[in-house]
């Protein structure tokens, strides 16, 4: 399958089979183009144009549901609420824990 590099515009063969790894530089044609793209992000030449949703629009039940999912799937080790309380992946709230302790 043909693919066009978003950095240099060259067309290259994109060989991918389901269940296998993506080509090492995809979606770019080369390491050079991949690094140029990374450099643009690091120099803040690219910006996310859509503002992130405000947490104020999420209900407490939705916050709890998201927290439980993140902890269950192992995406995070702990959740810190607005009061600085930490919920570890065992699901218990630790009122004495602080943000500093949560990183341990």
PyMOL commands that set and color helices and strands:
alter all, ss='L'
color gray80, all
select helices_A, chain A and resi 31-42+55-57+60-73+99-102
alter helices_A, ss='H'
color red, helices_A
select strands_A, chain A and resi 2-4+11-13+78-80+86-88+93-94
alter strands_A, ss='S'
color yellow, strands_A
deselect
rebuild
show_as cartoon
